[in-house]
Amino acid sequence: MNPINRQNPLTLIDEFIQSLDELAGNENNRDLNCAIDSWCRELSINQHFPQASTEIIKNKNQWIQDNRIYREFLPLYQNLLVTTDKKIMGGIGNSFNRLKNISNKDFYHNVQETKEEMNVKSIVLIAFVLTGIGLLLYLFNKKEDSNKSQYNNQLNNDLAYQPSVEEKQVLALLIKSDRYQELIHSLNKNNEKFWQTEDASKLYGATQGLWIGAKSKFDQSRIKQKLNNCNPVTSTSEYDVHFVKIELDKNDSRFHSDVNPMDRRDAFMELGNKSPQITVSPRLSCKAYENTEFYSR
């Protein structure tokens, strides 16, 4: 019985030589870019890294046209190609001898000078080296992009979790001038510091109308417009009023409209503990609060 002839499996070197021979049989691969693209297809690079072949060709130009690369790696490049050419292609390795006397400043021009004297296999071999270099640069760029993306995502997450600064709130009060002159004098006296706690109860009783909202909303309100446009009275009247502006750190729903009077009073009493800063307007005509946002206490 004749023994069964089992073909030995190909080694990596066998597969490389086989691919080299196949690509060298295509005259189109005399063009270096075409040869690099052929290696990309042969190695199925685009299946793992979409559009990588385009990047590899671009990286190849950046690599071989950099004078620093030429200066540092040309001796190694020459020796590698000469030795490899002799081992793989025998006597025709002499096609690389001109590399010993190259004077150009980058690999690209070197290859252009010697390409016409090379066979396709030599160019395909150079393309293999440059494909590997291009793939490494491609992966380095991807890693850098990934690191930048992770940094930006972390930065965005950090910004998202930063506590937002809550806008200041403005509590605006309407007080009759004649009836509460002592209180108004006390508030005016302390407006550069902070008001007295005992004024809280008096202020609740003196308030005829009020409004609360964010400072930005207050700046757009009719109350603020009246404060800006109304002049102090020149002749007094029992109906004259003062506007009182109190700055708070947070909104307090007990100062909203339609709130239980006891809850409202508690909110006024707690103002003294918060030590808010207050500003009292000049004495104004009763027309100053007409058509404004004030609602009844």
DAURLIN-V77855 format. One record per residue. RES is the residue in one letter. BURIAL is b if it has 24 or more other ideal C-beta (glycine too) atoms within 12 Angstrom, else e. Layout:
{{RES	BURIAL} {RES	BURIAL}}
//
This chain:
{{M	e} {N	e} {P	e} {I	e} {N	e} {R	e} {Q	e} {N	e} {P	e} {L	e} {T	e} {L	e} {I	e} {D	e} {E	e} {F	e} {I	e} {Q	e} {S	b} {L	b} {D	e} {E	e} {L	b} {A	b} {G	e} {N	b} {E	e} {N	e} {N	b} {R	b} {D	e} {L	b} {N	b} {C	e} {A	b} {I	b} {D	b} {S	b} {W	b} {C	b} {R	e} {E	b} {L	b} {S	e} {I	b} {N	e} {Q	e} {H	e} {F	e} {P	e} {Q	e} {A	b} {S	b} {T	e} {E	b} {I	b} {I	b} {K	e} {N	b} {K	b} {N	b} {Q	b} {W	b} {I	b} {Q	e} {D	e} {N	e} {R	e} {I	b} {Y	b} {R	e} {E	e} {F	e} {L	b} {P	e} {L	e} {Y	b} {Q	b} {N	e} {L	e} {L	b} {V	b} {T	e} {T	b} {D	b} {K	e} {K	e} {I	b} {M	b} {G	e} {G	e} {I	e} {G	e} {N	e} {S	b} {F	b} {N	e} {R	e} {L	b} {K	e} {N	e} {I	b} {S	e} {N	e} {K	e} {D	b} {F	b} {Y	b} {H	e} {N	b} {V	b} {Q	e} {E	e} {T	b} {K	b} {E	e} {E	e} {M	b} {N	b} {V	b} {K	b} {S	b} {I	b} {V	b} {L	b} {I	b} {A	b} {F	b} {V	b} {L	b} {T	b} {G	b} {I	b} {G	b} {L	b} {L	e} {L	b} {Y	b} {L	e} {F	e} {N	e} {K	e} {K	e} {E	e} {D	e} {S	e} {N	e} {K	e} {S	e} {Q	e} {Y	e} {N	e} {N	e} {Q	e} {L	e} {N	e} {N	e} {D	e} {L	e} {A	e} {Y	e} {Q	e} {P	e} {S	e} {V	e} {E	e} {E	e} {K	e} {Q	b} {V	b} {L	b} {A	b} {L	b} {L	b} {I	b} {K	b} {S	b} {D	e} {R	e} {Y	b} {Q	e} {E	e} {L	b} {I	b} {H	e} {S	b} {L	b} {N	b} {K	e} {N	b} {N	b} {E	e} {K	e} {F	e} {W	b} {Q	e} {T	e} {E	e} {D	b} {A	b} {S	e} {K	b} {L	b} {Y	b} {G	e} {A	b} {T	b} {Q	b} {G	b} {L	b} {W	b} {I	b} {G	b} {A	e} {K	e} {S	e} {K	e} {F	b} {D	e} {Q	e} {S	b} {R	b} {I	b} {K	b} {Q	e} {K	b} {L	b} {N	e} {N	e} {C	b} {N	e} {P	e} {V	e} {T	e} {S	e} {T	e} {S	e} {E	e} {Y	e} {D	b} {V	b} {H	b} {F	b} {V	b} {K	b} {I	b} {E	b} {L	b} {D	e} {K	e} {N	e} {D	b} {S	e} {R	b} {F	b} {H	e} {S	e} {D	e} {V	e} {N	e} {P	e} {M	e} {D	e} {R	b} {R	e} {D	e} {A	b} {F	b} {M	e} {E	b} {L	b} {G	b} {N	e} {K	e} {S	e} {P	b} {Q	e} {I	b} {T	b} {V	b} {S	b} {P	e} {R	b} {L	b} {S	b} {C	b} {K	e} {A	b} {Y	b} {E	e} {N	e} {T	b} {E	b} {F	b} {Y	e} {S	e} {R	b}}
//
